[in-house]
């Protein structure tokens, strides 16, 4: 089967930002394929086709991309949304935990990018949209591994974008701020908690929970994703929501000492 409509592939589309993005792209005229690690547990979304995929597996990524191309004949937009969090002080997180976060947040993006690029290059067009975070631009105390993974996505995306533009392909970034999802509930907790960090870790968990509770709706991020997918002259970076836009601007224009003082204040860290 082939389709004349553009096709978007969205990883981690069973809930949160991925689900909102899948529905928004469907409304923007795309045929949409969503992925989940276990599609048998996914509530159906009218018009969205689901395939099983764990982005941490090389073979699974190759198989999923081949399935989409075999069924639809094309992939015009890839949205790398699947990801996970890890809380706690950096000293409390084992290397294995950090590797787990990077295997999904960073190497998952790389696997998916490597799988779709030959197809997009051969067609002379395509967009790869990588979900970063405002924490890909600024420090995130007690989310160090997560922030590091998003900084890596920023550097990888910007570099690959320069490599593939001559082949008609763009690699773009969407940078949400705090978003009302299950991020805090689904984040992994440290496996080696230390008493020295107990007080500040509890405060950090409260700050994260409050920011998620009061955060932007996933639909706000989905709007930025649709813009990245459809703009005639796309930007490299799309901030999603007013808070993300303000933080991105402040990071560039405020002197470092003042900026870091605000970071510590926001995270309720001692002066």
N, C-alpha and C positions, 0 to 999 in steps of 0.2 A: 504494500500500500504506500502511496505517496500523497502528499498534500500540497496545494498551492499556498496554503496559509503558512506564515512563519511558525517555527516550532521552538518552544522554550523548554529546557530541562532544568528543574529546580530540585536541588538536593535538600533533604530534611524538610519535606513539605507536609508532614502530617499534622503539624501544629505551629503556633506562634508565627514568627516572621515568614517562614517558608510557606505555610498555609495561606497567609494573607497575600504573599507574592504570587502564588499559583493562581489564586482567584483574580487578582488584579491584572495579571498578564492575560488570563482568559478573557477578561472584560476588554482588554486592549486589542483583541483580535488574534491572539496566538492560540495554536494548539499547544496544550501544556501537558508535560509529563512530570509527575512528582515522584520522588523517591522516599523510601522509608526502610529502616532495617528489617521491619516485619510488616508487610502490607496487609496481612490477615487481621491485624489489630487496628487498622486505619479506618476511620469513618469515611464513607464514600463522599467525594466532592463532585458534584455534577459537572461533567465536561472535562475533568482531569483524569488522565490515565496514570496509574501508579505501577511502579516496578520496585522490586526488592533491591536494596543496595546498602552495603556498609562501606563507606568511603575509605575505611582503614584497610581494605583488602584489594590488592592489585588485580586479581582475577575478577573479583566482583565488579570493579569499576569498568574493566574492559567489556565484560558481558553486558552490563547495563547499557553502556553507550552503543554497543552493537545492536542490542534489541531495539533501541529507539530509532536508529538509522534504518534498520531493516523494516520497521513498521511504518515509519513516516517518511523515510527517504532523505531526511535533512535534520540538522540541528542548527538553528540560527542564533540562539541565545542560551548560554549556560549560566545558571545562577548558583554559585557555590555558597550555600547557606548552612549546610550541616556543620555543627560545631558543639563544643562543650566547654564548661568552666571548671576551675579548680581554685578553691578558696584556701585561706590560711597564709601564715607567714612563709616566705620562701624556704626558710630553714626547716619548716615542718613538713614540707612536701618531698616525698621520695623522688629519686630520679625516675623510677618507673611510672609514678603518677604524672610527672611532667612529660615524659615520653608519650604517655597515653593522650594527653591534650594535644601535643604537637602532631601525633599520628592522624588525628582527625582534623584539627584546625589548620594545620600547615600542609602536611603531606597529603591529606585528603584533597585539598585545593590543587596541589601539584599533580596528583594522580588524575584527577578529573580534567585538568588543563591539558596534560599530555595526551589523554585519550581523545579529546575532541579537536585538538589543533590540526592533525592531519586532514580531517574532514573539512574543517573550516578553511584551511589554506587551499585545498583543492577546489573549493567553491568560490574562493576569492572574497569571502565575507563571513562575518560572525562577530559576536560579542560575548566575552566572558566577564561576568559581573561577580566580583568577590566581596562577600560580606566581611568587612573589617569591623571596626568599633572606634568610638572616640578614644578608647584605651589603646588604639594603635598609634595614637598621636601624643598621648600624655601618660604620666606615671599612674599606676593603679596599685597602691599599697594593699597588701593582703590579697591581691589577685595577680601576683607577679608573673606566674607562668602563663596565665591567660593573656595578660598584656603583652608579654614577649611573643606569644604566638601571633597576635594581631599586628605587632610591629613587623614580624616576619612576613605576614601576608601583604602589608603595605609595600615593603621593599621588593618582594617577589613580583607583585602585580605591576608596579611602576616600571620595573626593569623589563619584564616580558612585553609590556605594552609597546615599548620602543622597538623591540625585536620584530614584532608581528604586524606593525602598522602597514609596512610596504606590501603585505600579503592580504590587505583588506580586513584584517582582524583587529579588534580593540580589546584590551583588558582594562576594566574599569573597577573602581572601588566605591562601595556604599558604606558610609560611616554612621551608624546609629549612635544615639546617646542612650540613656536609660530607657528601656522599652518594657512595657507591661507584658511579660512572658513568665515562664516558669524557670527562668535562668537560675535564680538563687536556690530554688528547691531541687533542681536537677544537677547543680554543680557538685563535684566531688569534694569531700571534706579531707583535711590533711590526715595522713596515716601515721604521722609521728608528732602529735601535738605536744608542745612544750609549755611548761608553766610560765615561763618568762613572757610568753605572748598571749596568755589567756585573756587578760583584761582587754587588750587592744583588739584581739581577734573577735571577741564578742561585740565590741563596738563596731568593728568593720562589718560584721554580719548584719547588724541592725541598720547600718548605713546602706548596705547593698539592698536589703529587703525593702527599705523605705523608698529608695530610688526606683526599684522595679515596680513597686506598688503604685507610685505616682508618675511612672514613666509614660512615654508616648505609646499610643496604640500601635500594634503591629502594622495596621493599615497605613500609618504615616511612613514607615520604612518601605512598605510595598510601593507607595507612590514614587519614592526615590528610585526604586528598582525599575519601575516602568519607564521613568524618565531616562535612566541609563540605557535601557533596552531600545528606546524609540527615538531619542533626540537625533536630529539630523547631523548635528555637529557635537558629539558628546564630550563632556568634561571628563578628566581623569578621575576626579573625586566628587562624590555627591554626599553631603551631610544630610542626615535625616532627622528632622525635628529642630525646633528653635534652640534647645540647649546644646545640641551637638554643633550647630552653627556658631553659637557664641563661644564655646570652648575652643573650637578650631581657630577662630579669629584671635582670641586672647592669646593662644599659644604662639601665634606669629608676631603679635605686636607688643605684648606686655613684657617688660624686663624680667629675666629669669628669676631674680630674687623675689620679686613681687608675685610672680606666677606661682612659684613653689610654696610661698606662704599661703596662698589661697588653696592650693592642693592640700596642704596639711590641715588647714581650717576645715575644709569640706569633709575630710576623712576623720576629723576629730582627733588628730595626732597632737601630742604635746609639742610646744614650740621648741 
